[in-house]
Amino acid sequence: MAKREISEINAGSMADIAFLLLIFFLVTTTMDTDTGLIRRLPPPPEEITEDNDKIRQRNIFEILVNANDQLLVEGEYIQVSELRAKAKEFIKTNPAYPSVADVTNASYPNMPEFKEEDVPVFGKMLVSKQIVSLQNDNGTSYEMYIKVQNELIAAYKELRNELSNQKFGKSYDELEKQAGSSEAIEEKVKAIKKIYPQRISEAEPKKIGGAE
């Protein structure tokens, strides 16, 4: 009895099929990527024209964050929830002072100096020479770093919004969104920024240690 011949499998199109499957899986498969925490770093300090060696200590709002994530502000330990209010108090331009002389003498040792500025839209204004100085420890957690940054940025933003609402009936955030629509609105934005320039000077982290 003759043996039946086994028919061969036609594999001529297997390469094409494999290629199509590869394309299919590449198109339909989603890849998880670690994007990390989205965070915009603070911009460079605005309008610091004085030489660093000549900046008086009274004009500096000093913040230290140690390795235990403890916050030392102007020599006093505080909670991060208290930082915004203290920063606003230091930064705020106080028009109640009658003259520049009153805010540059020894009568106000805990307040920054003020300089009389000709501000567009507002006219003559006393503008604080404030600078916020932030120093972190090498062991400071990233979470604490972000919290402190958020509070400082919020302090400037709230002061700008309060002044803008008082003067123009709109928040500073609203004015910024409309800034490209007219020169008048751009002038208002520049004026608010000149009165409350964002000056956050961040030193390179170093060994501060922690409270005992």
LODREN-307446 format. One line per 4 residues: number of its first residue (from 1); their letters; for each residue x, y, z of N, C-alpha, C, CB. Coordinates in Angstrom, 3 decimals, padded with zeros to 6 digits. Last residue first. Glycine has a CB too. Layout:
NUM) a) X Y Z X Y Z X Y Z X Y Z | ... .
END
This chain:
212) eagg) 016.551 070.389 067.853 016.884 069.348 068.818 015.644 068.936 069.579 017.972 069.824 069.787 | 015.871 070.825 064.421 015.708 071.249 065.805 015.992 070.078 066.731 014.290 071.805 066.050 | 018.478 070.146 061.996 017.107 070.107 062.498 017.066 070.537 063.939 016.508 068.714 062.349 | 020.442 071.451 059.222 020.199 070.596 060.388 018.743 070.615 060.785 021.060 071.032 061.564 .
208) ikkp) 021.539 072.662 057.065 020.994 073.520 058.117 020.796 072.730 059.394 019.671 074.150 057.674 | 023.567 072.373 054.464 023.308 071.676 055.729 022.855 072.665 056.781 024.563 070.920 056.213 | 021.773 073.751 051.615 022.982 073.422 052.377 022.578 072.726 053.674 023.828 074.704 052.676 | 020.617 074.737 048.361 020.443 074.001 049.618 021.775 073.701 050.298 019.696 072.700 049.363 .
204) eaes) 021.182 078.042 047.189 021.438 076.614 046.994 021.305 075.890 048.327 022.847 076.379 046.382 | 018.470 080.384 047.688 019.872 079.973 047.776 019.995 078.474 047.552 020.471 080.361 049.142 | 016.250 082.358 046.009 016.424 081.016 046.560 017.888 080.598 046.516 015.562 080.005 045.796 | 014.306 085.093 046.332 015.695 084.711 046.119 015.940 083.373 046.810 016.672 085.808 046.651 .
200) irqp) 011.689 086.545 044.966 011.992 085.355 045.772 013.397 084.914 045.409 010.945 084.193 045.529 | 009.800 089.002 044.305 011.231 088.864 044.558 011.460 087.703 045.511 011.825 090.173 045.134 | 007.566 090.472 042.328 007.808 089.164 042.963 009.305 088.943 043.086 007.147 088.005 042.147 | 006.429 093.732 043.071 007.327 092.871 042.297 007.606 091.578 043.051 008.649 093.601 041.987 .
196) yikk) 003.982 095.510 043.438 004.279 094.252 044.125 005.163 093.365 043.251 002.973 093.511 044.492 | 004.249 097.691 041.747 003.963 097.927 043.164 004.282 096.685 043.997 002.489 098.330 043.355 | 004.686 096.449 039.345 005.700 097.383 039.843 005.501 097.666 041.327 005.659 098.696 039.047 | 002.395 094.970 038.973 003.664 094.252 039.148 004.751 095.172 039.696 004.121 093.641 037.817 .
192) iakv) 000.575 097.057 038.571 000.416 096.162 039.732 001.724 095.436 040.016 -000.725 095.135 039.488 | 001.622 098.087 036.139 001.565 098.918 037.343 001.453 098.063 038.601 000.382 099.890 037.264 | 001.277 096.005 034.342 002.635 096.454 034.652 002.662 097.272 035.941 003.203 097.282 033.491 | -001.545 095.968 034.292 -000.797 094.781 034.736 000.616 095.182 035.154 -000.744 093.708 033.610 .
188) keei) -002.061 098.495 033.219 -002.552 098.164 034.563 -001.795 096.972 035.139 -004.062 097.862 034.528 | -000.956 098.216 030.693 -000.415 099.226 031.606 -000.832 098.936 033.046 -000.883 100.633 031.192 | -002.667 096.295 029.617 -001.258 095.952 029.822 -000.591 096.932 030.782 -000.510 095.936 028.481 | -004.967 097.840 029.394 -004.955 096.721 030.352 -003.524 096.294 030.639 -005.775 095.518 029.812 .
184) aess) -004.129 099.612 027.399 -004.573 100.126 028.700 -004.532 099.033 029.761 -005.994 100.703 028.595 | -003.678 098.079 025.166 -002.518 098.661 025.851 -002.888 099.153 027.242 -001.935 099.813 025.030 | -005.591 095.000 024.923 -005.440 096.455 024.811 -004.216 096.936 025.589 -006.708 097.171 025.322 | -005.318 092.219 024.888 -006.445 092.829 024.180 -006.319 094.341 024.014 -007.718 092.520 024.905 .
180) gaqk) -003.419 091.014 026.414 -003.138 091.165 024.990 -004.198 091.918 024.227 -002.961 089.839 024.376 | -004.589 090.853 028.974 -003.490 091.792 028.722 -003.221 092.021 027.240 -002.233 091.292 029.380 | -006.463 089.216 029.994 -006.921 090.155 028.975 -005.804 091.085 028.492 -008.072 090.978 029.516 | -005.124 087.783 031.912 -005.733 087.029 030.816 -006.131 087.947 029.661 -006.959 086.260 031.318 .
176) eled) -004.459 089.878 033.669 -003.400 089.158 032.942 -003.952 088.403 031.737 -002.686 088.181 033.878 | -006.975 090.531 034.694 -006.249 091.503 033.862 -005.165 090.815 033.034 -005.620 092.602 034.743 | -007.519 088.246 036.215 -008.376 088.587 035.080 -007.666 089.548 034.127 -009.692 089.208 035.572 | -005.484 088.455 038.134 -005.542 087.272 037.270 -006.383 087.547 036.025 -006.118 086.070 038.042 .
172) yskg) -006.214 090.761 039.476 -004.996 090.784 038.662 -004.971 089.601 037.697 -003.743 090.764 039.562 | -009.772 091.373 039.270 -008.590 090.762 039.868 -007.404 090.878 038.922 -008.856 089.288 040.217 | -011.388 094.547 039.067 -011.082 093.238 038.496 -009.847 092.683 039.179 -010.870 093.326 036.961 | -011.556 097.098 039.977 -012.773 096.307 040.012 -012.627 094.941 039.362 -013.870 097.055 039.349 .
168) fkqn) -009.290 098.654 040.183 -009.879 098.489 038.856 -011.182 097.685 038.843 -008.889 097.828 037.959 | -008.620 098.866 042.943 -008.364 099.977 042.022 -009.173 099.870 040.730 -006.889 100.038 041.691 | -009.411 096.477 044.185 -009.684 097.764 044.827 -009.601 098.919 043.832 -008.706 097.997 045.976 | -008.412 094.555 042.462 -009.857 094.637 042.706 -010.247 095.983 043.285 -010.302 093.522 043.647 .
164) slen) -005.663 095.114 042.716 -006.325 095.252 041.427 -007.842 095.360 041.578 -005.974 094.074 040.534 | -005.189 094.480 045.409 -004.964 095.846 044.929 -005.698 096.090 043.611 -003.458 096.111 044.752 | -005.855 091.734 045.410 -006.538 092.670 046.303 -006.400 094.108 045.804 -005.980 092.551 047.729 | -004.032 090.675 043.539 -005.469 090.597 043.288 -006.245 091.597 044.144 -005.973 089.182 043.555 .
160) rlek) -001.596 091.192 044.844 -001.859 091.777 043.526 -003.351 091.772 043.219 -001.093 091.014 042.434 | -001.957 089.633 047.155 -001.751 091.078 047.269 -002.043 091.783 045.951 -000.318 091.378 047.716 | -002.186 087.075 045.986 -003.303 087.636 046.738 -003.169 089.151 046.883 -003.393 086.983 048.116 | 000.375 086.759 044.828 -000.826 086.755 043.985 -002.006 087.396 044.707 -001.184 085.321 043.568 .
156) yaai) 002.093 086.752 047.043 002.201 087.802 046.030 000.916 087.897 045.210 003.403 087.538 045.105 | 001.062 084.420 048.298 001.111 085.702 049.012 001.188 086.860 048.021 002.319 085.743 049.976 | 001.460 082.406 046.414 000.092 082.793 046.747 000.058 084.141 047.464 -000.568 081.720 047.615 | 004.225 082.172 046.529 003.609 082.622 045.286 002.192 083.118 045.554 003.594 081.486 044.242 .
152) lenq) 004.371 081.196 049.186 005.008 082.463 048.814 004.408 083.026 047.534 006.517 082.273 048.643 | 002.984 078.766 049.041 002.528 079.811 049.962 003.120 081.176 049.596 002.905 079.446 051.405 | 004.510 077.333 047.165 003.104 077.643 046.895 002.598 078.786 047.769 002.242 076.405 047.114 | 006.947 077.059 048.541 006.883 077.817 047.295 005.448 078.249 046.994 007.442 076.983 046.132 .
148) vkiy) 006.085 075.379 050.629 006.619 076.712 050.921 006.542 077.594 049.680 008.077 076.619 051.424 | 005.289 073.074 049.191 004.340 073.791 050.053 004.804 075.214 050.325 004.150 073.045 051.377 | 007.696 072.304 047.965 006.574 072.731 047.134 005.563 073.533 047.958 005.889 071.513 046.490 | 009.183 071.580 050.266 009.684 072.611 049.353 008.541 073.187 048.506 010.790 072.031 048.437 .
144) meys) 007.694 069.454 051.203 007.754 070.682 051.989 008.228 071.847 051.125 008.684 070.503 053.202 | 008.172 067.603 049.124 006.799 067.995 049.462 006.775 069.313 050.229 006.116 066.896 050.287 | 010.873 067.166 049.268 010.354 067.875 048.106 008.933 068.362 048.367 010.389 066.975 046.866 | 012.356 067.789 052.486 011.580 066.970 051.556 011.057 067.821 050.407 010.411 066.281 052.283 .
140) tgnd) 015.709 068.603 053.263 014.322 069.060 053.151 013.568 068.213 052.129 014.269 070.554 052.754 | 018.383 068.006 053.337 017.448 066.955 053.707 015.990 067.365 053.655 017.763 066.479 055.062 | 019.689 070.333 052.740 019.846 069.213 051.803 018.836 068.098 052.086 021.274 068.656 051.879 | 017.410 073.022 053.498 018.445 072.073 053.888 018.538 070.982 052.814 018.142 071.455 055.298 .
136) nqls) 016.855 076.194 051.864 016.464 074.836 052.245 017.679 074.034 052.693 015.760 074.127 051.076 | 015.984 079.500 052.058 017.126 078.592 052.173 016.636 077.239 052.672 018.211 079.172 053.127 | 014.837 082.442 050.576 014.500 081.063 050.957 015.749 080.193 050.944 013.430 080.476 050.007 | 013.878 085.705 051.015 015.055 084.835 050.901 014.713 083.450 051.439 016.273 085.436 051.668 .
132) viqk) 012.237 088.248 049.473 012.005 087.008 050.213 013.184 086.076 049.957 010.648 086.334 049.793 | 012.525 091.680 049.854 013.066 090.513 049.163 012.801 089.290 050.048 014.610 090.683 048.857 | 011.230 095.021 049.633 011.207 093.654 050.148 011.861 092.638 049.220 009.796 093.242 050.409 | 010.962 097.681 049.374 012.196 097.087 048.853 012.332 095.622 049.276 013.414 097.888 049.335 .
128) svlm) 007.710 098.901 048.472 008.604 098.216 049.404 009.833 097.651 048.692 007.855 097.095 050.122 | 006.841 102.053 047.340 007.009 100.650 046.983 008.062 100.025 047.888 007.406 100.500 045.492 | 004.554 104.536 047.376 005.658 104.002 048.164 005.731 102.495 047.907 005.473 104.315 049.696 | 003.784 106.364 044.382 003.495 105.288 045.339 004.747 104.944 046.117 002.950 104.034 044.619 .
124) kgfv) 002.298 108.589 042.151 003.344 108.411 043.157 002.911 107.354 044.175 003.658 109.754 043.866 | 000.231 106.791 039.822 000.947 108.005 040.201 002.039 107.701 041.203 -000.012 109.036 040.774 | -001.290 104.701 038.727 -001.422 105.021 040.143 -000.823 106.381 040.508 -000.767 103.945 040.967 | -000.624 104.772 035.959 -002.017 104.632 036.382 -002.204 105.087 037.832 -002.476 103.175 036.224 .
120) pvde) 002.784 103.975 036.691 001.730 104.265 035.710 000.356 103.948 036.285 001.959 103.462 034.416 | 004.442 105.329 039.472 003.822 104.131 038.916 002.741 104.532 037.915 003.227 103.245 040.040 | 007.236 106.425 040.674 006.204 106.970 039.809 005.601 105.801 039.035 006.779 108.073 038.843 | 008.017 105.682 044.083 008.075 105.354 042.666 006.945 106.062 041.922 007.993 103.828 042.456 .
116) ekfe) 009.928 105.781 046.954 008.859 106.452 046.221 009.046 106.220 044.730 008.832 107.967 046.540 | 010.538 102.897 048.820 011.065 103.861 047.870 009.904 104.474 047.103 012.082 103.200 046.904 | 011.081 101.605 052.103 010.216 101.915 050.973 010.889 102.956 050.087 008.835 102.418 051.457 | 012.454 098.838 053.980 012.466 100.214 053.501 011.513 100.376 052.323 013.888 100.635 053.101 .
112) pmnp) 010.527 096.564 056.041 011.482 096.893 054.973 011.417 098.370 054.607 011.210 096.037 053.730 | 010.357 096.523 059.629 009.703 096.710 058.337 010.750 097.015 057.276 008.652 097.844 058.407 | 011.560 096.538 062.029 011.092 095.248 061.540 010.389 095.336 060.192 010.168 094.636 062.542 | 012.152 099.199 062.652 013.256 098.252 062.422 012.824 096.922 061.836 013.971 097.998 063.704 .
108) ysan) 011.058 101.962 062.463 010.413 100.774 061.926 011.464 099.707 061.626 009.604 101.119 060.654 | 012.648 103.948 063.422 011.353 103.765 064.074 010.641 102.494 063.619 010.471 104.962 063.806 | 014.935 104.464 062.009 015.002 103.400 063.018 013.669 103.156 063.716 016.051 103.739 064.050 | 013.715 105.148 058.627 014.466 105.423 059.851 014.330 104.286 060.862 013.992 106.732 060.474 .
104) tvda) 012.134 104.653 056.516 013.547 104.310 056.352 014.347 104.565 057.627 014.147 105.102 055.200 | 009.614 105.579 056.838 009.779 104.132 056.740 011.229 103.714 056.514 008.922 103.597 055.624 | 009.748 108.330 056.922 009.144 107.628 058.056 009.387 106.127 058.020 007.663 107.894 058.091 | 010.743 109.051 054.442 011.599 109.202 055.627 011.059 108.401 056.803 011.721 110.680 056.015 .
100) vspy) 008.581 108.809 052.732 009.648 107.815 052.657 010.515 107.860 053.903 010.505 108.038 051.410 | 005.496 109.551 054.516 006.653 109.885 053.685 007.669 108.758 053.701 007.303 111.187 054.161 | 003.246 108.496 055.856 003.168 109.798 055.177 004.343 110.122 054.275 003.045 110.869 056.186 | 001.909 105.279 055.545 003.081 106.044 055.928 003.095 107.369 055.166 004.376 105.238 055.660 .
96) apnt) -000.204 104.126 054.244 -000.508 104.914 055.436 000.693 105.724 055.911 -000.986 104.006 056.551 | 000.446 102.430 052.211 000.309 103.843 051.867 -000.008 104.730 053.062 -000.758 104.007 050.836 | 002.539 099.865 052.253 001.617 100.496 053.187 001.507 101.990 052.886 002.076 100.269 054.642 | 002.877 096.957 050.469 003.143 098.388 050.441 002.100 099.068 051.304 003.127 098.950 048.984 .
92) kife) 003.688 093.799 051.824 002.668 094.794 051.466 003.175 096.227 051.516 001.487 094.659 052.381 | 005.553 091.961 052.757 005.636 092.434 051.374 004.805 093.691 051.134 005.186 091.342 050.428 | 004.799 091.373 055.400 006.122 091.938 055.127 006.171 092.604 053.751 007.195 090.845 055.218 | 002.230 090.346 055.090 002.441 091.476 056.000 003.770 092.172 055.705 002.406 091.002 057.465 .
88) kaka) 002.734 088.178 053.422 001.923 089.300 052.936 002.143 090.546 053.783 000.437 088.926 052.936 | 004.161 086.506 055.184 004.812 087.025 053.977 004.056 088.242 053.444 004.895 085.928 052.889 | 002.190 085.912 057.061 003.388 086.627 057.489 004.114 087.239 056.290 004.329 085.684 058.256 | 000.333 084.538 055.445 -000.065 085.777 056.119 001.144 086.597 056.546 -000.932 085.464 057.335 .
84) rles) 001.885 082.298 054.626 001.320 083.234 053.655 000.979 084.580 054.295 000.072 082.635 053.014 | 002.599 080.843 056.989 003.606 081.536 056.185 003.008 082.599 055.277 004.371 080.541 055.355 | 000.910 079.264 058.363 001.026 080.652 058.823 001.906 081.495 057.904 001.586 080.686 060.235 | 001.185 076.753 057.322 -000.108 077.405 057.136 -000.087 078.876 057.561 -001.175 076.662 057.917 .
80) vqiy) 003.603 075.909 058.270 003.559 076.370 056.885 002.244 077.093 056.588 003.742 075.188 055.924 | 004.200 077.236 061.548 003.622 076.233 060.670 003.552 076.799 059.256 002.216 075.797 061.168 | 007.420 078.445 062.793 005.988 078.576 062.518 005.525 077.384 061.676 005.680 079.923 061.788 | 009.995 079.675 064.756 009.411 078.476 064.183 007.900 078.675 064.010 009.708 077.241 065.075 .
76) egev) 011.807 082.601 063.942 010.720 082.009 064.729 010.181 080.770 064.011 009.577 083.046 064.966 | 013.591 083.983 062.331 014.059 083.509 063.633 013.017 082.837 064.490 014.614 084.626 064.381 | 012.117 084.406 060.020 012.577 085.560 060.792 012.939 085.143 062.220 011.496 086.661 060.814 | 011.043 081.202 060.275 010.789 082.458 059.570 011.153 083.628 060.470 009.309 082.556 059.122 .
72) llqd) 011.553 077.946 059.784 012.050 079.031 060.634 011.941 080.329 059.848 013.532 078.772 061.098 | 009.930 074.942 059.725 010.004 076.240 059.059 010.427 077.301 060.062 008.647 076.610 058.414 | 011.011 071.594 059.284 010.526 072.650 060.160 010.848 073.999 059.532 011.151 072.533 061.577 | 011.964 069.335 058.049 010.849 070.060 057.410 010.222 071.079 058.346 009.780 069.078 056.939 .
68) nanv) 014.273 068.501 059.123 013.061 067.915 059.683 011.800 068.552 059.114 013.068 068.052 061.189 | 016.199 070.078 057.971 016.119 068.684 057.523 014.888 067.958 058.057 017.363 067.938 057.945 | 014.543 073.338 057.613 015.595 072.413 058.024 015.331 070.985 057.560 015.743 072.439 059.525 | 014.280 076.282 055.941 013.577 075.000 056.101 014.630 073.950 056.419 012.747 074.610 054.803 .
64) lief) 013.997 079.735 056.500 014.865 078.560 056.520 013.998 077.319 056.715 015.947 078.672 057.648 | 013.628 082.968 055.301 012.935 081.692 055.535 013.957 080.563 055.461 011.780 081.468 054.492 | 013.518 086.415 055.783 014.352 085.215 055.787 013.574 083.973 056.182 015.519 085.398 056.723 | 013.160 089.093 054.007 012.262 088.218 054.748 012.881 086.825 054.694 010.787 088.234 054.153 .
60) inrq) 015.029 092.009 053.993 015.013 090.584 053.656 014.082 089.820 054.597 016.439 089.995 053.722 | 015.372 094.546 054.838 014.594 094.376 053.612 014.416 092.903 053.222 015.261 095.125 052.476 | 017.075 094.422 056.966 015.673 094.708 057.263 014.779 094.530 056.037 015.533 096.124 057.801 | 019.567 094.157 055.793 018.947 092.981 056.394 017.462 093.214 056.642 019.648 092.616 057.703 .
56) rikd) 020.016 095.808 052.649 019.953 095.826 054.108 019.174 094.627 054.635 019.314 097.128 054.600 | 022.236 095.303 050.104 020.853 095.067 050.521 020.816 094.972 052.042 020.274 093.769 049.863 | 024.816 095.396 049.317 024.260 096.632 049.867 022.819 096.463 050.326 024.339 097.740 048.839 | 025.499 093.052 048.152 026.229 093.406 049.370 025.619 094.626 050.053 027.698 093.671 049.047 .
52) ndet) 023.920 093.083 045.832 023.596 092.160 046.925 024.274 092.529 048.235 023.985 090.756 046.543 | 022.941 096.244 044.621 023.999 095.256 044.752 023.708 094.393 045.976 025.396 095.938 044.863 | 019.603 096.709 043.411 020.660 096.990 044.370 021.705 095.874 044.353 020.075 097.159 045.781 | 017.620 095.802 041.795 018.664 096.605 041.177 019.825 096.900 042.122 018.081 097.894 040.680 .
48) ieep) 015.333 093.610 041.040 016.313 093.803 042.109 017.503 094.531 041.494 016.748 092.426 042.766 | 013.096 093.031 039.315 013.542 094.401 039.589 014.413 094.534 040.829 012.357 095.289 039.735 | 012.089 089.884 040.432 011.803 091.026 039.585 012.411 092.311 040.150 010.303 091.186 039.418 | 013.832 086.762 040.399 013.329 087.924 041.145 013.180 089.133 040.235 014.265 088.263 042.313 .
44) pppl) 012.716 084.407 037.897 013.783 085.154 038.560 013.205 086.347 039.314 014.835 085.624 037.536 | 009.759 082.417 038.777 010.600 083.177 037.854 011.716 083.881 038.604 009.763 084.195 037.075 | 009.548 079.131 040.255 009.320 080.571 040.305 010.246 081.310 039.348 009.513 081.089 041.727 | 008.673 076.324 038.160 009.557 076.968 039.136 009.324 078.464 039.128 011.040 076.653 038.836 .
40) rril) 005.846 074.486 037.939 006.559 075.586 037.307 007.390 076.292 038.364 005.577 076.575 036.615 | 005.382 071.077 037.889 005.613 072.244 038.748 006.388 073.292 037.980 006.372 071.848 040.038 | 004.129 067.924 038.012 004.212 069.108 037.156 004.328 070.332 038.049 002.969 069.221 036.208 | 005.903 065.140 038.967 005.052 066.210 039.450 005.234 067.434 038.569 005.363 066.542 040.922 .
36) gtdt) 006.067 062.453 036.519 006.488 063.179 037.699 005.496 064.262 038.075 007.851 063.781 037.482 | 005.535 060.797 034.448 005.724 062.213 034.123 006.190 063.026 035.321 004.435 062.798 033.585 | 006.132 057.733 033.374 006.237 058.482 034.620 006.542 059.935 034.280 007.334 057.880 035.556 | 003.793 056.196 031.198 005.053 056.919 031.383 005.012 057.679 032.695 005.319 057.887 030.203 .
32) dmtt) 002.430 053.363 029.710 002.437 054.228 030.883 003.800 054.872 031.027 002.071 053.440 032.156 | 001.228 053.050 026.460 002.398 052.881 027.329 002.299 053.862 028.492 003.727 053.098 026.535 | -001.229 051.188 024.741 -000.855 052.425 025.433 000.285 052.133 026.390 -002.066 053.034 026.193 | -001.715 049.700 021.561 -001.187 049.565 022.923 -000.822 050.932 023.492 000.046 048.636 022.940 .
28) tvlf) -002.448 050.149 018.910 -003.517 050.034 019.921 -003.006 049.966 021.355 -004.344 048.810 019.643 | -000.096 050.306 017.390 -001.095 051.378 017.296 -002.069 051.341 018.469 -001.865 051.269 015.977 | 001.249 047.954 017.993 001.909 049.236 018.217 000.902 050.382 018.251 002.954 049.490 017.133 | -000.577 046.022 017.139 -000.292 046.150 018.565 000.420 047.477 018.893 000.564 044.969 019.029 .
24) fill) -000.532 046.492 014.323 -001.778 046.582 015.091 -001.499 046.813 016.575 -002.610 045.306 014.908 | 002.113 045.964 013.633 001.572 047.314 013.454 000.321 047.506 014.299 001.257 047.579 011.972 | 002.108 043.196 014.207 003.013 044.108 014.907 002.514 045.538 014.822 004.425 044.012 014.331 | 000.264 042.257 012.338 -000.022 042.132 013.775 000.844 043.080 014.604 000.201 040.686 014.239 .
20) lfai) 001.672 042.801 009.979 000.393 043.473 010.234 000.011 043.415 011.713 -000.714 042.841 009.386 | 003.841 041.034 010.308 004.071 042.481 010.201 002.802 043.265 010.515 004.575 042.841 008.795 | 002.557 038.584 010.250 003.292 038.994 011.457 003.518 040.501 011.464 004.647 038.256 011.548 | 001.603 038.609 007.600 000.656 038.571 008.717 001.323 039.051 010.008 000.098 037.143 008.905 .
16) dams) 003.985 038.555 006.173 003.066 039.689 006.023 002.086 039.761 007.181 002.302 039.589 004.703 | 004.982 036.119 006.964 005.744 037.334 007.259 004.856 038.559 007.171 006.931 037.476 006.302 | 003.093 034.336 005.905 003.254 034.476 007.359 003.994 035.748 007.743 003.990 033.277 007.919 | 002.821 033.698 003.220 002.237 034.982 003.683 002.405 035.216 005.179 000.758 035.030 003.343 .
12) gani) 004.058 031.200 002.871 004.532 032.358 002.109 004.038 033.689 002.639 004.120 032.222 000.688 | 003.545 028.733 003.821 003.906 029.783 004.788 004.374 031.057 004.108 004.993 029.283 005.723 | 001.534 026.144 003.272 002.030 027.322 002.562 002.282 028.455 003.561 001.021 027.773 001.463 | 002.455 023.005 004.301 001.701 024.222 004.661 002.342 025.403 003.953 001.675 024.451 006.223 .
8) esie) 002.339 020.067 002.175 003.075 021.144 002.874 002.162 022.336 003.155 004.295 021.603 002.034 | 000.781 016.957 002.730 000.840 018.232 001.988 001.552 019.294 002.826 -000.594 018.720 001.605 | 002.212 013.831 002.763 001.705 014.929 003.619 001.877 016.251 002.872 002.462 014.972 005.009 | 001.181 011.064 000.783 002.093 012.198 000.943 001.433 013.298 001.786 002.515 012.757 -000.443 .
4) rkam) 000.601 007.865 001.930 -000.003 009.140 001.521 000.998 010.269 001.773 -001.343 009.403 002.293 | 002.259 004.993 000.588 002.123 005.993 001.664 001.526 007.287 001.105 003.504 006.280 002.333 | 000.614 002.186 -000.896 001.447 003.397 -001.032 001.171 004.368 000.108 001.188 004.091 -002.392 | 000.853 -001.180 000.000 000.000 000.000 000.000 000.891 001.234 000.000 -000.966 000.003 001.226 .
END
